[in-house]
Amino acid sequence: MLELLLKGGWVMWAILATSVVALALVVERCIYFWRIREDDVAMIRDVERAIDNGGPQQAIDVCRSRRGPIRAIVEACLGEWSRGCERMEDTVNFEGNRAIDGLEKHLRGLAIVAQAAPLLGLLGTVLGMIKTFMKIEELTTEVNVGALAGGIWEALLTTAFGLCVAVPVLFAYHFFDSRVNRYASLIRDTGERLVALRRTMKQS
């Protein structure tokens, strides 16, 4: 492996650095999503049941025993229960945006690595091919086919390495992005359900 890195030149080391950064970001995101995991649908049912039985304060007590961004948004929304539906909607929007910012943290970094790694690989290949053809020009008619082939495959190493880094990083990015979209949809639906419940109780 070290021999291949040395043959690829400085571009290989740059790609290796991006892979280390990507690995750190993926591990951090995995830990983050593991820590906030929660059966949010069941929690929302418990909150609605608590509102029916004991009002918003009892529902807030239910939230405090849970974790995750949905819990924080529900608790903040219930805290504005007495101030009306518009204030609850504003709270859901504000807290929801904050939660999504936290969920999307470092995803831009993964996207950059997924785009930059193959481009760095291509750059390394182009530089390697330039060196190879410069050698051909120097040798004129005494071209060694073996040396030529060796120069070409060494040049292609960086492209292969860049793709090996970019493909799994791209999969990781889309996996985490799907989780963010799921939470965003759940935040919206939860806010609408709580506001609708507040309107129903007000009318009754």
C-alpha positions as CSV (number, residue, x, y, z in Angstrom):
1,M,0.0,0.0,0.0
2,L,2.8,2.4,0.9
3,E,4.5,1.6,-2.4
4,L,1.4,2.6,-4.3
5,L,1.0,5.8,-2.3
6,L,4.6,6.7,-3.2
7,K,4.1,6.0,-6.9
8,G,1.0,8.2,-6.9
9,G,3.0,11.2,-5.6
10,W,1.7,14.1,-3.6
11,V,-1.9,13.8,-5.0
12,M,-2.2,10.3,-3.4
13,W,-1.4,11.8,0.0
14,A,-3.9,14.6,-0.5
15,I,-6.6,12.0,-1.3
16,L,-5.5,10.0,1.7
17,A,-5.9,13.1,3.9
18,T,-9.5,13.7,2.5
19,S,-10.3,10.0,3.3
20,V,-9.2,10.5,6.9
21,V,-11.3,13.6,7.2
22,A,-14.3,11.8,5.7
23,L,-13.9,8.9,8.1
24,A,-13.8,11.2,11.1
25,L,-17.0,12.9,9.9
26,V,-18.8,9.6,9.3
27,V,-17.9,8.3,12.7
28,E,-19.0,11.6,14.3
29,R,-22.4,11.5,12.5
30,C,-22.9,7.8,13.4
31,I,-22.4,8.6,17.0
32,Y,-24.6,11.6,16.9
33,F,-27.6,9.8,15.2
34,W,-27.1,6.8,17.6
35,R,-27.3,9.1,20.6
36,I,-30.5,10.8,19.4
37,R,-32.3,7.6,18.4
38,E,-35.8,7.4,19.8
39,D,-39.2,5.9,18.9
40,D,-40.5,9.4,18.0
41,V,-43.8,8.1,16.7
42,A,-44.6,6.4,20.0
43,M,-43.5,9.5,21.9
44,I,-45.9,11.7,20.0
45,R,-48.7,9.2,20.8
46,D,-47.8,9.4,24.5
47,V,-47.7,13.2,24.3
48,E,-51.2,13.3,22.7
49,R,-52.5,10.9,25.3
50,A,-51.0,13.0,28.1
51,I,-52.6,16.1,26.7
52,D,-56.0,14.5,26.7
53,N,-55.6,13.1,30.2
54,G,-53.8,15.9,32.1
55,G,-53.1,18.8,29.8
56,P,-49.9,20.2,28.3
57,Q,-47.9,20.2,31.5
58,Q,-48.3,16.4,31.9
59,A,-47.3,16.1,28.2
60,I,-44.1,18.2,29.0
61,D,-43.3,15.7,31.8
62,V,-43.6,12.9,29.2
63,C,-41.1,14.7,26.9
64,R,-38.5,15.2,29.7
65,S,-38.1,11.4,30.0
66,R,-37.2,11.2,26.3
67,R,-34.3,12.4,24.1
68,G,-33.6,13.6,20.6
69,P,-34.5,16.7,18.5
70,I,-38.2,15.8,18.2
71,R,-38.6,15.8,22.0
72,A,-37.0,19.2,22.3
73,I,-39.3,20.6,19.7
74,V,-42.4,19.1,21.2
75,E,-41.5,20.4,24.7
76,A,-40.8,23.9,23.3
77,C,-44.1,23.9,21.4
78,L,-46.1,22.7,24.5
79,G,-44.4,25.5,26.5
80,E,-46.3,28.0,24.2
81,W,-49.6,26.1,24.6
82,S,-51.2,28.9,26.5
83,R,-50.2,31.6,24.0
84,G,-52.1,30.2,21.1
85,C,-51.6,28.4,17.9
86,E,-49.6,31.0,16.1
87,R,-47.0,31.2,18.8
88,M,-46.8,27.4,18.8
89,E,-46.3,27.4,15.0
90,D,-43.5,30.0,15.3
91,T,-41.8,27.9,18.0
92,V,-42.0,24.8,15.8
93,N,-40.4,26.7,12.9
94,F,-37.7,28.2,15.0
95,E,-36.8,25.1,17.0
96,G,-37.2,22.9,13.9
97,N,-34.6,25.0,11.9
98,R,-32.2,24.8,14.9
99,A,-32.7,21.0,15.0
100,I,-32.1,20.6,11.3
101,D,-29.0,22.7,11.5
102,G,-27.7,20.2,14.0
103,L,-28.7,17.2,12.0
104,E,-27.0,18.6,8.8
105,K,-23.8,19.4,10.6
106,H,-20.7,18.1,8.7
107,L,-22.8,16.8,5.8
108,R,-21.4,19.6,3.6
109,G,-17.9,18.3,4.5
110,L,-18.8,14.8,3.3
111,A,-20.3,16.3,0.1
112,I,-17.1,18.2,-0.5
113,V,-14.9,15.1,0.0
114,A,-17.2,13.0,-2.3
115,Q,-16.7,15.7,-5.1
116,A,-13.1,16.5,-4.4
117,A,-11.6,13.0,-4.1
118,P,-12.2,12.0,-7.8
119,L,-11.2,15.4,-9.0
120,L,-7.9,15.1,-7.1
121,G,-7.5,11.6,-8.6
122,L,-8.1,13.0,-12.1
123,L,-5.5,15.7,-11.5
124,G,-3.0,13.1,-10.4
125,T,-3.6,11.1,-13.5
126,V,-3.3,14.1,-15.8
127,L,0.0,15.1,-14.1
128,G,1.2,11.5,-14.4
129,M,0.3,11.3,-18.1
130,I,2.1,14.6,-18.7
131,K,5.3,13.2,-17.1
132,T,5.0,10.0,-19.2
133,F,4.7,11.9,-22.5
134,M,7.5,14.2,-21.5
135,K,9.7,11.0,-21.1
136,I,8.5,9.8,-24.5
137,E,9.5,13.0,-26.1
138,E,13.0,12.8,-24.5
139,L,13.4,9.2,-25.7
140,T,12.3,10.0,-29.3
141,T,12.6,6.7,-31.3
142,E,14.0,4.6,-28.4
143,V,10.6,4.3,-26.6
144,N,10.5,1.4,-24.1
145,V,7.0,0.0,-24.2
146,G,7.3,-1.5,-20.7
147,A,8.4,1.8,-19.2
148,L,5.5,3.6,-21.1
149,A,2.9,1.1,-19.7
150,G,4.4,1.4,-16.2
151,G,4.1,5.2,-16.4
152,I,0.5,5.0,-17.5
153,W,-0.7,2.6,-14.8
154,E,1.1,4.6,-12.2
155,A,-0.7,7.7,-13.4
156,L,-4.1,5.9,-13.3
157,L,-3.5,5.0,-9.6
158,T,-4.7,8.4,-8.3
159,T,-8.0,8.2,-10.2
160,A,-8.6,4.7,-8.9
161,F,-7.8,5.8,-5.3
162,G,-9.9,8.9,-5.6
163,L,-12.9,6.9,-6.7
164,C,-12.3,4.3,-3.9
165,V,-12.6,7.2,-1.4
166,A,-15.5,9.1,-3.1
167,V,-17.9,6.2,-3.6
168,P,-18.3,5.1,0.0
169,V,-18.3,8.7,1.1
170,L,-21.1,9.5,-1.3
171,F,-23.2,6.6,0.0
172,A,-22.6,7.8,3.6
173,Y,-23.7,11.3,2.6
174,H,-26.9,10.2,1.1
175,F,-27.6,7.9,4.1
176,F,-27.3,10.7,6.5
177,D,-29.2,13.1,4.2
178,S,-32.1,10.7,4.2
179,R,-32.1,10.7,8.0
180,V,-32.2,14.5,8.0
181,N,-35.1,14.4,5.6
182,R,-36.9,11.9,7.8
183,Y,-36.5,14.2,10.8
184,A,-37.5,17.3,8.8
185,S,-40.8,15.5,7.7
186,L,-41.4,14.3,11.3
187,I,-40.9,17.8,12.7
188,R,-43.4,19.3,10.3
189,D,-46.0,16.6,10.9
190,T,-45.5,16.8,14.7
191,G,-46.0,20.6,14.7
192,E,-49.1,20.3,12.6
193,R,-50.6,17.6,14.9
194,L,-49.9,19.6,18.1
195,V,-51.4,22.8,16.6
196,A,-54.4,20.9,15.3
197,L,-54.9,19.4,18.7
198,R,-54.7,22.9,20.3
199,R,-57.3,24.2,18.0
200,T,-59.6,21.3,18.7
201,M,-59.3,21.7,22.4
202,K,-59.9,25.4,22.1
203,Q,-63.1,25.0,20.2
204,S,-64.4,22.4,22.6
